[in-house]
Amino acid sequence: MDSVFIRDLRVETVVGIYDWERRIRQTVSLDLDMRTDIRAAADSDRIEDTLDYKAVAKRVVQFVSEQQFQLVETLAEKVAGLILDEFKIKELKVTVHKPGAVSGSKSVGVSIERSRHA
């Protein structure tokens, strides 16, 4: 299976469990690895035959920026569900980075892998 990916997609959203976090917007970074067959697109050289990563990025940014999350786990799960529901892919990996969440680290976060139910 081939992979179409997006790295370091930055989105401002409300994410966190503490009161102060619920009052501000923080930047999260997403890495998306979307598994799909790209052979038809390679043969035709047409955007209509592949996964349009710009459309995916635009939809994910819109969704995440309009929502509020307590946990990065919830954010990752909701993004995975959105992509599987709205785009023609079979499997994906979503990694959510929350920079600055732990003092002394560049980033913390979660990675999940999900697939479309047959």
URJO-V767300 format. One record per residue. N is the residue number from 0. RES is the residue in three letters. PHI is phi in radians with two decimals (999 if undefined). Layout:
N	RES	PHI
N	RES	PHI
This chain:
0	MET	999
1	ASP	-1.45
2	SER	-2.37
3	VAL	-1.86
4	PHE	-2.26
5	ILE	-2.28
6	ARG	-2.05
7	ASP	0.98
8	LEU	-1.35
9	ARG	-1.67
10	VAL	-2.43
11	GLU	-1.62
12	THR	-2.71
13	VAL	-1.66
14	VAL	-2.58
15	GLY	2.60
16	ILE	-1.81
17	TYR	-1.53
18	ASP	-0.95
19	TRP	-1.12
20	GLU	-1.24
21	ARG	-1.33
22	ARG	-1.73
23	ILE	-2.23
24	ARG	-1.80
25	GLN	-2.10
26	THR	-1.55
27	VAL	-1.96
28	SER	-2.14
29	LEU	-2.05
30	ASP	-1.98
31	LEU	-2.12
32	ASP	-2.08
33	MET	-1.96
34	ARG	-1.59
35	THR	-2.75
36	ASP	-1.56
37	ILE	-1.78
38	ARG	-1.06
39	ALA	-1.07
40	ALA	-1.18
41	ALA	-1.10
42	ASP	-1.25
43	SER	-1.55
44	ASP	1.08
45	ARG	-2.12
46	ILE	-1.07
47	GLU	-1.14
48	ASP	-1.73
49	THR	-2.37
50	LEU	-1.44
51	ASP	-1.40
52	TYR	-1.13
53	LYS	-1.16
54	ALA	-1.14
55	VAL	-1.09
56	ALA	-1.04
57	LYS	-1.06
58	ARG	-1.18
59	VAL	-1.15
60	VAL	-1.05
61	GLN	-1.02
62	PHE	-1.09
63	VAL	-1.14
64	SER	-1.21
65	GLU	-1.57
66	GLN	-1.81
67	GLN	-2.27
68	PHE	-2.31
69	GLN	-1.55
70	LEU	-2.08
71	VAL	-1.16
72	GLU	-1.07
73	THR	-1.16
74	LEU	-1.01
75	ALA	-1.07
76	GLU	-1.11
77	LYS	-1.17
78	VAL	-1.14
79	ALA	-1.04
80	GLY	-1.08
81	LEU	-1.04
82	ILE	-1.15
83	LEU	-1.11
84	ASP	-1.28
85	GLU	-1.81
86	PHE	-2.25
87	LYS	-1.47
88	ILE	-2.32
89	LYS	-1.72
90	GLU	-2.53
91	LEU	-2.73
92	LYS	-2.12
93	VAL	-2.05
94	THR	-2.06
95	VAL	-1.97
96	HIS	-1.85
97	LYS	-2.08
98	PRO	-1.08
99	GLY	1.35
100	ALA	-1.28
101	VAL	-2.19
102	SER	-0.99
103	GLY	1.58
104	SER	-2.02
105	LYS	-1.24
106	SER	-2.88
107	VAL	-2.29
108	GLY	2.93
109	VAL	-2.42
110	SER	-2.20
111	ILE	-2.29
112	GLU	-2.15
113	ARG	-2.38
114	SER	-2.40
115	ARG	-1.25
116	HIS	-1.38
117	ALA	-1.18
